[in-house]
Amino acid sequence: ARPHPGRAVVSQVGMGARRTPPHGSHGSADISHDADSYPQEVEVGNVEYKLKLVLPTPARFQQLVTQLAYRLAEGRGRAVYLLGVEDDGALHGLCPRDMSASLGTLRRMCGHVSARMVVAAQRTKGVPMGRIAEVRIEQFAECAQVEVRIAVLGSAQAGKSSVVGVLAGGPGALDDGKGSARTLVMRHMHELETGATSSISQQVLGFDGASRLLNWTEELARTTSELCASSSRVMTLLDLCGEGRFLKTTLAGLTAHAPDYALLCVGADVGITAATRLHALLAAGLGVPVVALLCKADVADATSLGNLAEATLRLLAECGLPSPLYLESEADLEAAVLAEPHPFSAHCPCLALPPSGADGGSEDDSGGAEPDAAAAG
């Protein structure tokens, strides 16, 4: 069964968090054995080695908190810290005073990420100086985030990857008119060469308590871990394939990834194709609510864009979807979101956004509303 929109998840949601502890099978480093050293620490996974955490400076402490948030994200809300161990896995150990100070620092770090810690094990055998400790950390359930997953559908060259790239990449990811934004989303060399997506790419949008899109609050895009650590709500965009030969992959995205909504992209230059119709029918057949998005509106004149909007509305009706609600500007979208009763309960929103954006649009068109449109949604 499909999960209800707004499911509660912990930390790095929908991103296939990796857990690669050096020993054990459940994120435990198992320090009880008599090995002289451990494998070298790896950058991915939820296990962190720390020689000591004694009286860090404020700047260093903030770095440590960010690092802890990353490890928790990698372990879906759980992390393991080994104190008294070098980054290369060598056992060093800590004296009682340094061990106590390090545990105190780690406890303060946990307070900044709404987590709790427990010293799972300590070892003195084979340790040159004092002892080492294994500390298990887990985030509180209250810090769970609300996630909404959106499957981005549409034919090849409709602008799906560019829209996702601009929304997730921030102001530095505005398109250059030649497809630069989609390069932030594509995962394989052949995708970059052909411009056609052949895999499922997941990009996260983070929102704070005031519904601001955090991807766009800084000039440089934040990492996924940083977004998840600072967001109260997250939206996972599933960029799916438009070409027919990758239909299996698209179906996997619509089923295995259990999206809450589908964003059907219709390019003003390519119009409604067989793939557009198929994707709309698949979403409707699976019971996934659909939002239609008219992309590349800057390449069409007003008459052509109007005809395309009417054709899109007819397509949605033919698929048995609710009668569409056509939104042409940010003001239209804001009014619809704030209206009572909520019109989206009886209508399928149809948005018309111009470019994926060499300049981000302006207040005169809805291209400048891309980030806010996502936030309002």
Beta strands, then each sheet from edge to edge (+ up, - down):
strand 1: 7-9
strand 2: 47-50
strand 3: 78-83
strand 4: 115-123
strand 5: 132-139
strand 6: 145-154
strand 7: 201-207
strand 8: 233-239
strand 9: 261-267
strand 10: 290-295
strand 11: 324-327
strand 12: 348-352
sheet 1: 1+ 6- 8- 7+
sheet 2: 1+ 6- 9- 10- 12- 11-
sheet 3: 2+ 3+ 5- 4+
end
